[in-house]
Amino acid sequence: MNKKTGSADFSGRLWKLFASVRLTIIVLLSLAVTSIVGTIIPQNKRPEAYLNEYGEFLYSILSVFDIFDMYHSWWFQALLLMLTVNIVVCSTHRFSALWKILSIKNPSFNVSKFRNLSNKEEFTDSRSPEDLKRIYVPIVSRSFRYRRIEETDNGLCIFAEKGRWTRAGVYVIHFSVVLLLIGGLIGSIFGFKGFVNIPEGKTIDNIRLYNTGKAQKLNFKIRCDNFNIKFYDSGAPSEYRSTLTILEQGKSVLTRNIIVNHPLRYKGINIFQSNYGELPPREIALNFKNRATGISHKKKVSVGQQFDIPGDMGQFVIKGHRDSYNFRGHNLGKTFMGILTPNNGSLVHVILPVRFPFFDDRIRNDDLIISVEDYDHSYYTGLQVTRDPGVLVVYSGFVIMIIGCFITFFVSHQRLCVEISKSGKKSRIMVAGTANKNKLGMQSRIKKIAKSMSK
């Protein structure tokens, strides 16, 4: 018996906790603070970026609390779940009073309350109450679906009502908020956000998740058929475009061009054009010029492969390149590094900037002048790949919220009373009404109905 009582007390306290508006305020403030933190600290960057910015010690502390991907963290999901339960319990706890209003089939009317209203219309008519009833009922029916006629000692009353269901508008908003929270939870738990770099002509079937760097396998393959880039005169990129093909079971099912802000969407997965990069060149066209004779030889070579220089002037090999090379405080841009082995056997390190073809001539001042004519330009496309299965639930929540706001703020519960009483040889008519919202609009409606009746 004591165990049952203790369990009931615990359940009651738990219900009271989640039915508290104070808990709603605390959770909302917590979400607001965490959202500010998520704005200050950029989310879903690569681990090395956070290490460079915060250092290893602070990075390890923040990683424990999933600050770098907080919208997918367990504690953020717990806050969303707590707020969802809180709203459901609060709505359920207070719905019983509303249900008593909504479920009444024959609502009660108190004519004395309508008589005491300051906003009412009164006039007299020479016809009898029964004659007026036949005329007034159709007028009331045009504006009110529910109506009831009650006999009085001195005449009759026509009661009418509409919009009782609009009192549930706030619960429609509560339901929409619950949908938004559920959609956020679905996206937080089952969604992902990652990146992948695909060289032209290559195919991938997995991506790397931001923050963790873990591999996320896709249920299809992505192939980069082509990558095009356009530049401004200043050298800055104006547009880059990727031609992607979706493959399933080795067969092409979809091919589409994507650019920034125009993603490819397939099976709930969004593929955005994020960035690009240039792949290391595999072949380079070099020019070898003999200073004494002025004879030039052009030769296309492969990176890392040693070859004989035309004209029997030794051997040369390209060892690598840098996208930017600093020489005496000046940035030379893309630069290739090579090793020259003359016939005398001594090794010479050669620097070959692409933008400065006469660099080797002026720096080494040797009989052999080497310069870069061209190299193969090949790129990779950088893609951001996301999945949010809760987005449809979130969109539904927004639509329902708009409907709920319209009901709550623009549609009212209206009640009307038309009292017809015998006054000597004439009939005295009173038209009065109430509304829980837009009382000025209700006053206008009462005047309009009274005007129609007085005619």
N, C-alpha and C positions, 0 to 999 in steps of 0.2 A: 504493500500500500504506500509505504514511504517512497519507494523507488518510482512508482507511478506519479506520485505527487511531485517529486523532484524533477522528473522528466517533463511533466506538464508545466512546472514553473519555469524550467529552462526554455521550453518551446515558447512560452508566453513572453519571456524576456527577449528572446531572439526575434520574435515577431514584432514586439514593441520597438526594438532597436531598428529594424529595417523599415518600420512604418514611421520613423521619425524624420521630420524635415531637417532637423539639425544634421543628421547623417548625410542627407543630400547636399547640404551646404559644404560640409567638410570634404566630401568626395569631389565635388565640383572645384573647390579651391585647390585640392591636391592635383587634379587634372590640369588646372590652369597653371600651377607652378611648374609641373613637369613639362608642359607644352612650352613654357618660356625657356626652360633648360634645353629642350630639344631644338629651339630656335637659335639659342646662343651657340650651342655645340652642334656643328653640322653632322647630320646623320648619314650612315651607310657609306662612309668613305673607306678607302683601303687601309688596312692596319698600319702599313708603313707611313702613311700620311699622319695618322694620329701619333705614332711613335716620334716622328720628327717634331711635331707640334707640342706634345705634352711631356715627352720623356718617358723612359721605361717604367719608373716608379708610379707616376700619376696615371699612366696608361693602364697599368695592371689593376689599380684601384677602381678606376672608372669602368673597366671591362667586367669586373666582378658584378657590378650593378647594371650591366648592359646599357650604359649611358649612350654608347655610340649607335645602338639600335634599339632605343628604348620603346619604340612603338610596337616592337615584337617581344619585349621582355615579359617575364612572368608577372612582375608586379604591376606593370601597366595593364596587362590583361585582367589581373585581379581587380584593379580599380574599375575597369569597364564592367566587369561582371557584377561587382558590388553595386554600382550605380544602376545597372539593369534590374537587379533583384529589388533594390530600394524603390525604384519607380513602380514596379509591378505590385509590390506589397502595399505601398502607399495608395495606389489606385484601387486595389482590391479592398483595402481597409475602409475607404471612403465611398465605395461604389454602392453600398447597401442603401444609404440614404437617397442617392440618386435613383436607384432602382424602384424605390417606393413611389417616386414621382412618375417614372416612365411606365410602370406596369399597371397603373390605374386605368381601367377601361371606362369608367364613368366618373370623371373628376367632379369634385364637389365645388359648387359656386355659392358664394355668400353675397347676396344682392346688397346688403348693408355696406359692405366694403366698397362696392362700386359707387354707392350713393355718397360716400364720404370723400371720394376723389375730387380734387380741385379741378382737374382737367376733364371736363365732361361737357356734352352738348345737350340742351333741353329745348323743346318746342312743343306746340300743341297741334292737334289735327281734329277735324270735325268728324272723322270716320270712327267706327267702333273698333275696339281692340281685335276682334276676330277678322274684320276686313283688313286691318293693318297687318295682321300676322301673315295673311296670304301674300301681301305685297312685300313685307320686309324679309321674310325667310329667304327668297331667291337672292335678294341684295346681299344678305350676310353670307349666303352659300358661295357667292363668287369669290370671296376673300378667305373664307374659313372652311376647312374640310369638316371638322367636327362641330356639331351644333346640337342643342337640346332645348326643348321648350318646356317650361314649367308654369303651371297655373298658379296664380296668386289670388288673394281674397278680392283684390280690386282690379284684376286684369291678368297679365301674363308677362313672363320674361323669356327672352331668347338669349341663351348663353352659347358662346362659340369659342373655339380655341384652335390654335395651330402652332407648330414649331416646338412642341414639348421636347422632342428628341434633340433639339439643338443644345439643350443643357449638357449633353454628352460630348460637346465639342472639345472640351478640355481633355477628355479621355482619348479622343482621337489624336490630339497632340501628344499625349503620353505614349500612346501606341506607336506613333511615328518616331519618337525619341528612342523607344525600345528597339525599333527596327534599325535605327541608325547605330545604336550601340552593338546590336547583334551583328550587323554588317561589318562594323569595325573589328569585332572579335573574330569573325570568320576570316577577314583579311589578315589580321594579325597572326592568327594561328596557322592557317593553311596557305597563306600567300607567301611570296618571296620576291626579292629584288636583287638582281645580279648583273654581271657584265661579261662580255666576251669579245675578243679580238679575232677576226677572221680574215686571213690573207685572201687575196683574189684567187678564185678557183678552188679554195679549200672548203671542207664541210665539217661541221661540228654537231655533236648531239648532247653537249652539256655546257654549263656556264659556271662561273664562280660567283658565289654570294658575296655581297658587300659585307664588310666588317669581319666576318669569320673566314672568308676565303675558301670555304668548303665547296666542293663540286656539287652541282644540282643537275641531275640528269633530266633531259626533256624526253617526251614521248614522240618526238619527231626530230628530223635533222634540218639544219639550216646551211645552205650553200651560198657563198658570195660569188656570184657570176661575174660581176664587174663593179668597179669603183671609179667614179669620176669626180674630179675636183676642179673648181674654177677659182681664179685669183683676181683680186683687184690689181690695179697698176702698182699699188704700194707693196704688193706681195702677200697681203693678208688674204686668207680664203674667203670667198664670197658665197660659195655653196659647195657642199659635198653630198653626193648621191650614191646610194648603194642599190645594186640590183640583186635581190635575194630570192632564192627558191626554197620552198618547203618540200622536204622529201619524206615520204612514208613508205616503208617496205621497199626502198630502192626506187620508188617512182615519184616523179614530180607531180605535186598536187596544186601548187600555187607559186606564181612568180610575180613579184611586184617591186617597183622602185620606191625607196623610202628616202626622205630628207628630214631635216630637223623639224620637229612638231608635226610630222605626217607619218605616224608609225604604221607598222604592219600588225594586224591583229589576227590571231589564229588560235582557235580552241581555248579562248579565255586567257591567252598569253599575249602580252603587248611587247613589240620589238621596236625600240626607238633608235634612231640615228643619234649617237652620243658624241663620238669623236672620230679621229682617224690618225694614222701614223704611216710613216714611210718605212718599208722593209729594207734591211741591208742589201745593197746592190750585189748581184751575183756576177755581172759582167761589166767591164769598164773599157771604154775606148780611149787609148792613150796616144799621145803624139811624141815621137822621139826625133829631136832635131840636132844635127851635127853643126856645132858653131863654126867650125872651120870651112866646111863645104856648103853649108846652108841647106843640105838635103834633109827632108823630113820623111819620116815613116810613121804610118798609123797602124795600130794593132789593137784588136779587141782581145782582152785577157780576162781570166777568171780570178776572183779573189782567192788568195792563198796558194796559187799555183805559180811556181817559178818558171821563167821562160827566157829564151835567148833574145837579146835586143837586136833588131835588124841592123846590119852594118857591122856585125862582129865587134860590138862595143860592151860586151859583158852580159850579165844576167840581171833580171829584175823580178821582184815579187811584191804584190800589194798585200800588206799584212792586215789592214783594217781601215776603219774610217770613224770620224766623229761628226756629229751633226753641227757642233760648234767647236772651234779650236781657238784658244787664246794665245796670241803670239805678240810678246812685248807690249801687252796692254791693249791689243786690238783683237777683235773677234773676226776671224777669217771666214766664219760660216762653215758649210760642209767641207770637210778636208779629208783626203786620203793619205795614209801613211804607207810608205814602201821602203824596201831595202834594195839598194843598188850594189851589185858585186862586179866591179870592173875586172878587166883581164888580169890586173896586177894582184887580185885576190883580196884587197882591203874592202871592208863593208862600209857603206855610206847610207845613213838614214835620210830619206827624202820626204819632204812635206809638200803635198800637192793640193792647194785650195782650189775648189771648183770655180769660184768667182774671180780668181786672180791667176790667169794662165801664165803670166810672166814672172810669177813668184820664184820658181826654181832658178830661172835665169839670173835674177838679181841677187838671190841669197847665196847660192853655191858658186856661181861664176865658173862653171865647169865647161869642158868641151861638149858634154852631152846635156841638152836641155829637155826636161820632161814636163809635160802638162796633160791635164785631163780634158779630153774633147767632149765626152758625154758618158753617161752611164744609164743602165736600165732603171727606170722609175717604176717601182711596184709598191702598192700600198696595202694596208690592212684597214678594214672598217671596224670601228669600235661601237659596239651595240650595248644598249641597256635593255635588259629583259626582265619584265615584271609580270606577276600574276596576282590578281586580287579577286578571289571568288565571291567576296562579299559586296562587290560594287553594285550589283543589281538590287540587293537588299537595301543598300544605302540610298540608291536612286528612288526606290519605292518609298522609303521613309521620308525623303524630301517631298515627294508628290503628296503623300498622305498628310504631311505637316502643313503644306499649303492649303489643302482642303480643310484641315482642322482649324487653321487660323481664320479661314474665311467663315466657317461656321461659328467660331467663338466670337468673332468681332463684328460680323456683319449680318448674321441671322439671329432672330430673337424668338423667345417664347412669348406669344401674344394671347391675351384673353379679352373677350368682348362681352359686354352685357347690354342688351337693349330691353329696357323696361317700359311696358305699355300699361298705363293705369287709367281707369275711368275718372274723369274730373268734370262732374256735372254732365252737360250734353256733349262735351268734347273728350278727347283722349290726350293724356299728357305722356310725352315720350322722352326718355332719357337714354343717351348713348354714351357709354363710358368704357374704358379699357385700360389694361396694364400691359407692360412689357418689361422683361428683365434687362433688355439692352435697347439702345436707340429709342429712348422715350420721346424725343422730339418727333421722330418718324411715326411713332404710334399716335401722337396727338394729331398729326396731319391726317393719318388714316381715319381717325374718329371723326374729324371735321368733314372729310370726304364722304364717309358713310352717312353721317347725319344730313349732309346736303342732299344726297341722293334720296334719302327717305323723306325729307321735308318737301321735295318736289312731287 
